[in-house]
Amino acid sequence: MDTARTIVAVASPPGHAARGIVRMSGRDACAHAASALEAGSPGREDVALRRRGVHAVRLADPPIPSLALVMPGPASATGEDCVELHAVGNPMVLERIVAAVIARSADGARRAQPGEFSARAVLHGRMPVADAERVAASIAAETDAELAAARSLRGARHERSIAAAADEVAAVLALVEAGIDFTDEEDVVAITRTDLELRIRAVAASLKALAGSAGGAECARRAPRAVLVGGPNAGKSSLLNALAGTERTVASPERGTTRDAIEVAVALPGGIEAVIVDAPGLDEAAEGIDLAMQRRAADAIARADAIIAAVASDAAPRPDDHGRAGTPTGAAHAIDATGLAHATVLRVRTKCDLAPESRNARSDPAIRTSALTGEGIDRLRTELARVLASTAPRAGHEASLGTARAALVEEAVTALDDALAVDQAELVAASLRTALDRLGEVSGAIPPDEVLGRLFAGFCIGK
């Protein structure tokens, strides 16, 4: 990541609003922001001189009044000089401001990459990794349950466990360094090898358990997905609208109405929130856009936790290998052909209002539904909730340790194992310092001064 240049981006949500924000961060952020202001503009000198505060300014392009919020580093959100230009919330205007800052910076500023402001905050110690994970999880959330899980990433019990582990490593490190630096002092009793190994193994065991919970966090934050598949005009879009309780997709008797995979968050019984995907109709596509539609459908199926195989009740049967009447054409045949074993398949017959239930249909395990009359919709919602229950995040669920922090914790465990594998006190201290640094990146660093402070608090050194 290039951290030498100033980054600039629109920081307010997309769309029109009363106010919009353009944010900059970098060593020369104030100079670049000042260069985009009109010469002689009130407050321009305050921005150029890095004077903390809110200053009334006038932009050069477009020539409109604005407010400049100057936050010199390191006491800023990213640890670098930060400037925010608050102007009218018109997307075109905000984009012109970004372009003007970059153009007038003499290649000193560039557009920010996704997440780069948070990344710089982490790199400069202004934001722990846990908060960065929370921001990323909040951005990616598709349901209320995922948002709740994202919020739980901060302040969860895992934070307290990691902080306690870091505190114990720091205490052990202080004892080891005491044995190195103050061996000539009679009052200093260095930690014994037996005690050292017991304490390190205890910390390593607790951290290994935390690192192993990362996979559960991913499931907790990801909403379960069910994909509606079937042949063209199988009634999938109407069924999705019925499940969602509102018209979210266009339903039409014409084939190929759904040209893309459409995702809708749906509340299911038991407090489960799921993402239902209306995939393009599965058919023997030959060329052009039909092939692209099939690829979208295949991708949606590959990511699904459950598949709702829809077949219209009035569909003509497909002859079997012996020429006898078999299953209707569409989803059943398409799903059987995929050979996917990763997802549960719920077979559904749609448009049952158009075809009366026959004697043979009573032994059919497929759920009969009608988007028009509502028949079978509640049963399908209940069955879908049952299938997805094992993968669905629940309200009040406390997310496990995220993958980014788990990687840091694993590095800390490796360093602790290294400390157990050596005998020299200096090498033990170096490994403990590495472990402490990794844990510090997760929950906040314990600086060397604090380790020394623990040493002075526990021993009578300065006689």
FIMAR-271615 format. One line per 4 residues: their letters; for each residue x negated, y, z of C-alpha. Coordinates in nm, 3 decimals. Layout:
A> X:Y:Z ~ ...
This chain:
MDTA> 0.000:0.000:0.000 ~ -0.132:0.342:-0.103 ~ -0.118:0.554:0.213 ~ -0.347:0.833:0.094
RTIV> -0.081:1.017:-0.105 ~ 0.232:1.188:0.023 ~ 0.556:1.000:-0.039 ~ 0.886:1.169:-0.120
AVAS> 1.239:1.035:-0.161 ~ 1.605:1.119:-0.114 ~ 1.685:1.011:0.243 ~ 2.061:1.074:0.251
PPGH> 2.320:0.816:0.136 ~ 2.407:0.797:-0.235 ~ 2.693:1.009:-0.365 ~ 2.818:1.362:-0.312
AARG> 2.827:1.521:0.034 ~ 2.814:1.861:0.200 ~ 2.442:1.821:0.268 ~ 2.164:1.603:0.133
IVRM> 1.809:1.530:0.250 ~ 1.478:1.497:0.068 ~ 1.211:1.351:0.294 ~ 0.830:1.368:0.266
SGRD> 0.557:1.202:0.468 ~ 0.181:1.222:0.435 ~ -0.130:1.415:0.524 ~ -0.045:1.695:0.278
ACAH> 0.334:1.681:0.308 ~ 0.361:2.040:0.429 ~ 0.145:2.176:0.148 ~ 0.341:1.984:-0.115
AASA> 0.673:2.096:0.031 ~ 0.557:2.460:0.034 ~ 0.452:2.435:-0.330 ~ 0.812:2.353:-0.425
LEAG> 0.943:2.674:-0.260 ~ 0.980:3.017:-0.421 ~ 0.684:3.249:-0.373 ~ 0.769:3.497:-0.100
SPGR> 1.048:3.276:0.026 ~ 1.125:3.328:0.395 ~ 0.977:3.039:0.590 ~ 0.741:2.929:0.311
EDVA> 0.435:3.030:0.512 ~ 0.570:2.847:0.819 ~ 0.597:2.528:0.614 ~ 0.250:2.568:0.462
LRRR> 0.094:2.629:0.806 ~ 0.263:2.318:0.956 ~ 0.464:2.515:1.211 ~ 0.698:2.273:1.382
GVHA> 1.063:2.367:1.364 ~ 1.352:2.446:1.130 ~ 1.283:2.715:0.871 ~ 1.517:2.888:0.625
VRLA> 1.360:2.863:0.278 ~ 1.449:2.899:-0.090 ~ 1.365:2.631:-0.342 ~ 1.196:2.712:-0.671
DPPI> 1.368:2.436:-0.873 ~ 1.658:2.452:-0.844 ~ 1.658:2.810:-0.707 ~ 1.889:2.757:-0.411
PSLA> 1.863:2.817:-0.034 ~ 1.761:2.525:0.184 ~ 1.642:2.433:0.531 ~ 1.294:2.288:0.588
LVMP> 1.239:2.071:0.896 ~ 0.866:2.056:0.969 ~ 0.739:1.776:1.196 ~ 0.356:1.769:1.211
GPAS> 0.192:1.437:1.290 ~ 0.117:1.244:1.491 ~ 0.432:1.343:1.684 ~ 0.665:1.251:1.398
ATGE> 0.872:0.953:1.291 ~ 0.593:0.813:1.072 ~ 0.291:0.942:1.264 ~ 0.204:1.163:0.964
DCVE> 0.313:1.514:0.875 ~ 0.681:1.493:0.782 ~ 0.899:1.750:0.607 ~ 1.269:1.729:0.531
LHAV> 1.439:1.964:0.285 ~ 1.812:1.993:0.356 ~ 2.011:2.121:0.059 ~ 2.350:2.080:-0.105
GNPM> 2.440:1.711:-0.122 ~ 2.456:1.679:-0.500 ~ 2.263:1.374:-0.629 ~ 2.141:1.564:-0.935
VLER> 2.015:1.854:-0.723 ~ 1.837:1.622:-0.480 ~ 1.669:1.438:-0.766 ~ 1.549:1.769:-0.911
IVAA> 1.394:1.856:-0.574 ~ 1.207:1.524:-0.566 ~ 1.084:1.577:-0.922 ~ 0.975:1.935:-0.843
VIAR> 0.773:1.830:-0.536 ~ 0.593:1.560:-0.737 ~ 0.532:1.788:-1.036 ~ 0.386:2.070:-0.823
SADG> 0.169:1.843:-0.608 ~ -0.109:1.793:-0.868 ~ -0.069:1.415:-0.835 ~ -0.087:1.437:-0.457
ARRA> 0.269:1.313:-0.406 ~ 0.461:1.015:-0.544 ~ 0.797:0.849:-0.504 ~ 0.829:0.633:-0.196
QPGE> 0.862:0.261:-0.235 ~ 1.152:0.079:-0.063 ~ 1.095:0.074:0.313 ~ 0.771:0.273:0.292
FSAR> 0.868:0.535:0.550 ~ 0.934:0.258:0.803 ~ 0.615:0.079:0.696 ~ 0.409:0.390:0.764
AVLH> 0.578:0.427:1.102 ~ 0.473:0.072:1.190 ~ 0.118:0.124:1.063 ~ 0.078:0.438:1.274
GRMP> 0.226:0.284:1.589 ~ 0.542:0.494:1.583 ~ 0.777:0.199:1.532 ~ 0.743:-0.160:1.656
VADA> 0.797:-0.441:1.410 ~ 1.124:-0.528:1.584 ~ 1.275:-0.193:1.488 ~ 1.154:-0.230:1.130
ERVA> 1.322:-0.571:1.111 ~ 1.641:-0.420:1.253 ~ 1.641:-0.150:0.984 ~ 1.585:-0.405:0.708
ASIA> 1.855:-0.635:0.843 ~ 2.102:-0.346:0.869 ~ 2.039:-0.246:0.508 ~ 2.088:-0.603:0.387
AETD> 2.399:-0.670:0.599 ~ 2.711:-0.767:0.404 ~ 2.953:-0.820:0.695 ~ 3.028:-0.681:1.041
AELA> 2.881:-0.997:1.196 ~ 2.553:-0.940:1.011 ~ 2.544:-0.579:1.133 ~ 2.598:-0.700:1.490
AARS> 2.316:-0.954:1.447 ~ 2.090:-0.679:1.309 ~ 2.160:-0.461:1.612 ~ 2.078:-0.751:1.844
LRGA> 1.728:-0.771:1.699 ~ 1.647:-0.475:1.921 ~ 1.662:-0.521:2.293 ~ 1.719:-0.897:2.272
RHER> 1.585:-1.128:2.541 ~ 1.301:-1.222:2.304 ~ 1.164:-0.869:2.341 ~ 1.142:-0.916:2.714
SIAA> 0.976:-1.255:2.671 ~ 0.713:-1.115:2.435 ~ 0.651:-0.818:2.663 ~ 0.604:-1.057:2.957
AADE> 0.362:-1.268:2.753 ~ 0.164:-0.959:2.654 ~ 0.152:-0.851:3.018 ~ 0.014:-1.191:3.122
VAAV> -0.248:-1.194:2.843 ~ -0.358:-0.845:2.945 ~ -0.391:-0.955:3.308 ~ -0.601:-1.259:3.212
LALV> -0.813:-1.046:2.979 ~ -0.881:-0.805:3.264 ~ -1.006:-1.091:3.480 ~ -1.228:-1.230:3.205
EAGI> -1.378:-0.887:3.135 ~ -1.434:-0.843:3.507 ~ -1.649:-1.154:3.504 ~ -1.847:-1.013:3.211
DFTD> -1.897:-0.652:3.317 ~ -1.906:-0.667:3.695 ~ -2.089:-0.986:3.785 ~ -2.330:-0.790:4.001
EEDV> -2.047:-0.676:4.228 ~ -1.994:-0.904:4.526 ~ -1.627:-0.812:4.564 ~ -1.538:-0.914:4.210
VAIT> -1.417:-1.272:4.179 ~ -1.390:-1.377:3.815 ~ -1.113:-1.612:3.708 ~ -1.200:-1.981:3.726
RTDL> -1.196:-2.191:3.412 ~ -0.914:-2.409:3.545 ~ -0.694:-2.110:3.627 ~ -0.780:-1.951:3.291
ELRI> -0.671:-2.258:3.096 ~ -0.350:-2.303:3.295 ~ -0.242:-1.944:3.240 ~ -0.332:-1.938:2.871
RAVA> -0.152:-2.268:2.802 ~ 0.160:-2.142:2.980 ~ 0.170:-1.827:2.768 ~ 0.099:-2.019:2.447
ASLK> 0.382:-2.265:2.520 ~ 0.636:-1.986:2.568 ~ 0.523:-1.811:2.250 ~ 0.541:-2.131:2.046
ALAG> 0.904:-2.172:2.149 ~ 0.979:-1.816:2.040 ~ 0.804:-1.852:1.705 ~ 1.002:-2.169:1.634
SAGG> 1.330:-1.977:1.658 ~ 1.263:-1.767:1.346 ~ 1.458:-1.994:1.115 ~ 1.767:-1.959:1.332
AECA> 1.745:-1.583:1.301 ~ 1.768:-1.599:0.925 ~ 2.086:-1.807:0.947 ~ 2.224:-1.574:1.214
RRAP> 2.178:-1.269:0.997 ~ 2.292:-1.422:0.666 ~ 2.665:-1.442:0.607 ~ 2.783:-1.781:0.480
RAVL> 2.870:-1.782:0.112 ~ 3.145:-1.969:-0.072 ~ 3.164:-1.965:-0.451 ~ 3.482:-1.999:-0.655
VGGP> 3.404:-2.199:-0.967 ~ 3.613:-2.350:-1.240 ~ 3.693:-2.327:-1.606 ~ 3.801:-2.005:-1.772
NAGK> 4.153:-1.897:-1.673 ~ 4.159:-2.139:-1.378 ~ 4.309:-1.872:-1.151 ~ 3.993:-1.802:-0.953
SSLL> 4.029:-1.423:-0.949 ~ 4.391:-1.442:-0.831 ~ 4.286:-1.690:-0.564 ~ 4.008:-1.457:-0.444
NALA> 4.254:-1.167:-0.421 ~ 4.486:-1.388:-0.215 ~ 4.206:-1.492:0.022 ~ 4.090:-1.131:0.062
GTER> 4.444:-1.004:0.112 ~ 4.393:-0.728:-0.144 ~ 4.334:-0.693:-0.516 ~ 3.956:-0.687:-0.544
TVAS> 3.914:-0.845:-0.888 ~ 4.104:-0.819:-1.217 ~ 4.325:-1.119:-1.282 ~ 4.432:-1.181:-1.640
PERG> 4.567:-1.473:-1.845 ~ 4.294:-1.403:-2.101 ~ 3.985:-1.626:-2.092 ~ 3.657:-1.480:-1.975
TTRD> 3.798:-1.188:-1.777 ~ 3.532:-1.236:-1.506 ~ 3.202:-1.147:-1.672 ~ 2.988:-1.128:-1.359
AIEV> 2.965:-1.281:-1.011 ~ 3.189:-1.062:-0.792 ~ 3.130:-1.075:-0.414 ~ 3.392:-0.991:-0.150
AVAL> 3.358:-1.010:0.230 ~ 3.654:-1.204:0.374 ~ 3.756:-1.254:0.738 ~ 3.840:-1.619:0.809
PGGI> 4.006:-1.785:1.110 ~ 3.790:-1.820:1.420 ~ 3.620:-1.483:1.380 ~ 3.409:-1.601:1.087
EAVI> 3.313:-1.353:0.816 ~ 3.210:-1.500:0.483 ~ 3.116:-1.371:0.139 ~ 3.339:-1.522:-0.131
VDAP> 3.196:-1.509:-0.482 ~ 3.413:-1.520:-0.793 ~ 3.177:-1.671:-1.048 ~ 3.227:-1.653:-1.427
GLDE> 3.427:-1.945:-1.567 ~ 3.232:-2.265:-1.623 ~ 3.266:-2.382:-1.982 ~ 3.062:-2.530:-2.263
AAEG> 2.917:-2.191:-2.354 ~ 2.722:-2.174:-2.678 ~ 2.548:-1.843:-2.715 ~ 2.528:-1.472:-2.641
IDLA> 2.698:-1.328:-2.336 ~ 2.862:-1.662:-2.257 ~ 2.521:-1.808:-2.177 ~ 2.440:-1.512:-1.951
MQRR> 2.770:-1.568:-1.770 ~ 2.683:-1.933:-1.715 ~ 2.346:-1.838:-1.568 ~ 2.518:-1.600:-1.323
AADA> 2.756:-1.880:-1.222 ~ 2.470:-2.129:-1.177 ~ 2.276:-1.881:-0.962 ~ 2.581:-1.821:-0.740
IARA> 2.633:-2.197:-0.699 ~ 2.268:-2.251:-0.606 ~ 2.301:-1.999:-0.319 ~ 2.637:-2.128:-0.192
DAII> 2.711:-2.291:0.143 ~ 3.047:-2.407:0.012 ~ 3.198:-2.441:-0.334 ~ 3.568:-2.394:-0.403
AAVA> 3.630:-2.597:-0.719 ~ 3.943:-2.451:-0.875 ~ 4.154:-2.637:-1.129 ~ 4.484:-2.498:-1.257
SDAA> 4.779:-2.724:-1.177 ~ 4.912:-2.684:-1.531 ~ 4.576:-2.769:-1.694 ~ 4.572:-3.047:-1.950
PRPD> 4.404:-3.368:-1.826 ~ 4.062:-3.468:-1.964 ~ 4.044:-3.828:-2.094 ~ 3.803:-4.052:-1.909
DHGR> 3.539:-4.274:-2.066 ~ 3.801:-4.535:-2.157 ~ 4.041:-4.291:-2.319 ~ 4.282:-4.286:-2.024
AGTP> 4.416:-3.964:-1.879 ~ 4.170:-3.840:-1.619 ~ 4.105:-3.522:-1.418 ~ 4.198:-3.179:-1.554
TGAA> 3.928:-2.997:-1.744 ~ 3.729:-2.729:-1.560 ~ 3.570:-2.712:-1.220 ~ 3.586:-3.077:-1.117
HAID> 3.386:-3.191:-1.418 ~ 3.149:-2.892:-1.398 ~ 3.072:-2.949:-1.030 ~ 3.019:-3.321:-1.078
ATGL> 2.771:-3.237:-1.354 ~ 2.561:-3.010:-1.133 ~ 2.471:-3.287:-0.889 ~ 2.429:-3.029:-0.611
AHAT> 2.419:-3.180:-0.263 ~ 2.339:-2.863:-0.068 ~ 2.698:-2.737:-0.042 ~ 3.035:-2.877:0.061
VLRV> 3.288:-2.886:-0.222 ~ 3.650:-2.796:-0.151 ~ 3.875:-2.897:-0.440 ~ 4.168:-2.664:-0.500
RTKC> 4.458:-2.673:-0.743 ~ 4.572:-2.324:-0.834 ~ 4.898:-2.200:-0.989 ~ 5.098:-2.472:-0.819
DLAP> 5.406:-2.256:-0.865 ~ 5.385:-2.337:-1.237 ~ 5.377:-2.714:-1.190 ~ 5.605:-2.900:-0.946
ESRN> 5.434:-3.146:-0.714 ~ 5.445:-3.492:-0.865 ~ 5.449:-3.824:-0.684 ~ 5.085:-3.883:-0.777
ARSD> 4.986:-3.534:-0.660 ~ 5.077:-3.624:-0.303 ~ 4.774:-3.853:-0.284 ~ 4.548:-3.587:-0.438
PAIR> 4.304:-3.454:-0.171 ~ 4.287:-3.117:-0.347 ~ 4.452:-2.823:-0.170 ~ 4.751:-2.697:-0.367
TSAL> 4.761:-2.317:-0.377 ~ 4.958:-2.040:-0.536 ~ 4.835:-1.682:-0.535 ~ 5.188:-1.576:-0.634
TGEG> 5.384:-1.743:-0.352 ~ 5.104:-1.775:-0.096 ~ 5.141:-2.152:-0.075 ~ 4.830:-2.324:0.057
IDRL> 4.632:-2.001:0.110 ~ 4.631:-2.027:0.491 ~ 4.532:-2.393:0.469 ~ 4.245:-2.308:0.237
RTEL> 4.129:-2.029:0.468 ~ 4.134:-2.271:0.764 ~ 3.944:-2.541:0.574 ~ 3.690:-2.290:0.451
ARVL> 3.634:-2.160:0.806 ~ 3.579:-2.517:0.927 ~ 3.322:-2.589:0.656 ~ 3.133:-2.262:0.707
ASTA> 3.144:-2.262:1.088 ~ 2.797:-2.411:1.125 ~ 2.631:-2.135:0.919 ~ 2.841:-1.835:1.020
PRAG> 2.712:-1.567:1.262 ~ 2.962:-1.507:1.540 ~ 3.054:-1.183:1.711 ~ 2.829:-1.130:2.011
HEAS> 2.567:-1.370:1.876 ~ 2.215:-1.282:1.983 ~ 1.983:-1.314:1.688 ~ 1.665:-1.513:1.724
LGTA> 1.317:-1.387:1.661 ~ 1.282:-1.257:1.306 ~ 1.036:-1.404:1.058 ~ 0.802:-1.103:1.049
RAAL> 0.761:-1.102:1.426 ~ 0.741:-1.481:1.433 ~ 0.435:-1.464:1.205 ~ 0.266:-1.222:1.445
VEEA> 0.353:-1.442:1.741 ~ 0.206:-1.744:1.561 ~ -0.117:-1.549:1.507 ~ -0.121:-1.470:1.879
VTAL> -0.079:-1.841:1.960 ~ -0.369:-1.926:1.728 ~ -0.586:-1.672:1.908 ~ -0.492:-1.820:2.245
DDAL> -0.584:-2.167:2.117 ~ -0.918:-2.023:2.006 ~ -0.973:-1.888:2.356 ~ -0.927:-2.238:2.497
AVDQ> -1.172:-2.385:2.246 ~ -1.475:-2.179:2.354 ~ -1.676:-2.155:2.674 ~ -1.855:-1.821:2.643
AELV> -1.671:-1.549:2.833 ~ -1.736:-1.295:2.556 ~ -1.570:-1.518:2.294 ~ -1.278:-1.592:2.525
AASL> -1.227:-1.217:2.574 ~ -1.241:-1.153:2.199 ~ -0.973:-1.416:2.133 ~ -0.754:-1.281:2.412
RTAL> -0.793:-0.930:2.269 ~ -0.677:-1.060:1.927 ~ -0.374:-1.225:2.086 ~ -0.293:-0.906:2.273
DRLG> -0.322:-0.700:1.955 ~ -0.077:-0.930:1.772 ~ 0.173:-0.917:2.057 ~ 0.126:-0.542:2.075
EVSG> 0.231:-0.512:1.711 ~ 0.559:-0.679:1.804 ~ 0.660:-0.501:2.123 ~ 0.423:-0.208:2.159
AIPP> 0.047:-0.210:2.204 ~ -0.126:-0.242:2.539 ~ -0.424:-0.010:2.492 ~ -0.772:-0.085:2.627
DEVL> -0.735:0.189:2.888 ~ -0.440:0.005:3.036 ~ -0.636:-0.320:3.056 ~ -0.911:-0.130:3.237
GRLF> -0.647:0.022:3.462 ~ -0.528:-0.324:3.560 ~ -0.887:-0.414:3.641 ~ -0.932:-0.116:3.872
AGFC> -0.597:-0.181:4.038 ~ -0.684:-0.538:4.122 ~ -1.043:-0.500:4.240 ~ -1.248:-0.271:4.454
IGK> -1.511:-0.170:4.198 ~ -1.602:0.193:4.254 ~ -1.763:0.174:4.598
